[in-house]
Amino acid sequence: MASEQELEEIRRRVDIVDLISNYVTMRKAGANFKALCPFHEERTGSFMISPEKQIYKCFGCNEGGDIFGFVIKMEGLNFPEAIRFLADRSGVKIEDKFEPTQEKKDDKNRLLNINELASKYFQTILLNHELGKGALEYLKKRGISEEMIRKFRIGFAPEKRGLGDFLVKRGFRESEIAAAGKPERFYKRIMFPIADPMGTTIAFTGREFPDGPGPKYLNTAETALFHKSRALYGLNNAKMAIRQKGSIIFVEGQMDVIASHQAGVENVVASSGTAVTEDHFRIMYRYAQRFVLAFDNDEAGQKATEKVIEICLRENYTADVCVLPAEFKDAGEVIEKVPQMWPELIKKAIPAVQWHFDRAFSMVGDEMSLNGTQKKQIAAKLLPIINQIADSVEKQHYLQKLANRLSVTVEILKGSIKQDKYASKKPSEPVGEEIKKIEKLDLQGELIGQLINNPGLGKEFIGKINEKHFTNTYITIVKMIKIWYNEAVIISENVQKELISYLRKNLNEADQEILKKIIDSSMNPKNELEAGEDNATIESAINQTLEHLSLNYHENQKLDFARAIGEAEESGDRKKVKELLSQLQTFLQSAGGIKNGEKDN
């Protein structure tokens, strides 16, 4: 990773006012500059940029930092990625033993240049050549403005193929053109460039034009640049709106994304001609934590919605569903025919589990006169979904709701789940004493790795560590680290080695094996917390890990309460139920205080 001297050189060359002006419109305010915050919606500007201190601060949402912090937040990057982003922008060459060789970098840049040139070639044909006239008229009939055509760099690949010769004349070898995804293979297609989050073209989707060769959509094959399971169409154009809205609208096709932008709803993306994957959601989660699903109204769209909801429940993501009126086949048709309806439908999106409820009950007709068979069918549909809900309180809410609508007791529904009659396929949790074996780091191991990698900062965090948040797998190591931090005088250059040596001397064989896996993983070059990060970034990362540990602990506590209450209800011990509900209420109030910054005891 970059040295401190290289980081300082990047800071010296990149002016924060110039950087942020690429994202927002700002005006002079005394010695500073003022703008509407790009990270939350506001009507009056509370986002201040100081050219003297080279920092920014929003007095509305409390976001603040330097050029690295801004790029990390704005572009959804980790610190090493932000360094590379700003190094490229400023012309600073950084030395990194884990970086690809210069030769490999040059090879990748040549592949990117091929796709960039292809994108310009296709758009020139569409906008400025007789060969693209028919495709341009078609797009305008579909309601796509020239502004959107330019924004999304839409183009046209004509029947007369010339791109291959064009690229060869520009000095690219045929082997390189093939490695870039063979953009010359497209003909008689409207071309939609697929960009990475930075806006660089990495692949294409070609839509069949009348009398074209078929199929309707053709995508670039997987390349070193393009992986369909990770690529998101429109993310580069949606980032700003996503930050401001705090949510991502997920649609099926490119035309839906473009039409949504034209209708003024810009926080929208689509998968790139492939099934939705968990990787898509992990990438989107870097930008926002709420997802709105607006897939097509046909059977395939409904199945896609079901699959995505399953991912969201499993990963504990917040997902709502935008229900399109039955007379419209997709979001694009809604926008084309009744554009003012689209923002309203987004506002009325319903929770994902509620969407499943509505579908299940709509299939049986009159809810007031359900027979036993119909109730069984509904339970068979909904109980596996409810059982996937990670939050115990939310799970209890939907169990109670289903019980009320089926006119049965919650205990009956819980009994069905316990008998595995309607159990989800979610892997079972280990019960009792944890087995001391870890395959990859979880949050607890990650925090330990952060403290070991940054012992100079550890004293600032040691008081925040709550031993309750650690399982038996890690607790001995945590206690030893706390002892060392409280006793050590941290002045030595070899302080990290001293900490590791202390732990190895005082841990038993099983714990030493766990420590080894933590060290091996946390010092892996691919780890986001690499050497060279500034203290502010590392402190922020450690604070985030501490916060997530606290939230996980409280989720587990709520689950324990839910189980205990269920057992007390089954045994008919009303006194115990009342006592547990009172304890849960106290606990939830305490958890609310913790979320607002109070100390977790």
Secondary structure, 3 states (H helix, E strand, C coil): CCCHHHHHHHHHHCCHHHHHCCCCCEEEECCEEEECCCCCCCCCCCEEEECCCCEEEECCCCCEECHHHHHHHHHCCCHHHHHHHHHHHHCCCCCCCCCCCHHHHHHHHHHHHHHHHHHHHHHHHHHHCHHHHHHHHHHHHCCCCHHHHHHCCCEEECCCCCHHHHHHHCCCCHHHHHHCCCHHHCCCEEEEEEECCCCCEEEEEEEECCCCCCCCEEECCCCCCCCCCCCEECHHHHHHHHHHHCCEEEECCHHHHHHHHHCCCCCEEEECCCCCCHHHHHHHCCCCCEEEECCCCCHHHHHHHHHHHHHHHHHCCEEEECCCCCCCCCHHHHHHHCCCHHHHHHHCCEEHHHHHHHHHHHCCCCHHHCCHHHHHHHHHHHHHHHHCCCCHHHHHHHHHHHHHHHCCCHHHHHHHHHCCCCCCCCCCCCCCCCCCCCCCCCHHHHHHHHHHHCHHHHHHHHHHCCHHHCCCCCHHHHHHHHHHHHHCCCCCCCHHHHHHHHHHHHCCHHHHHHHHHHHHHHCCCCCCCCCCCCHHHHHHHHHHHHHHHHHHHHHHHHHHHHHHHHHHHHHCCHHHHHHHHHHHHHHHHHHHHHHCCCCCC
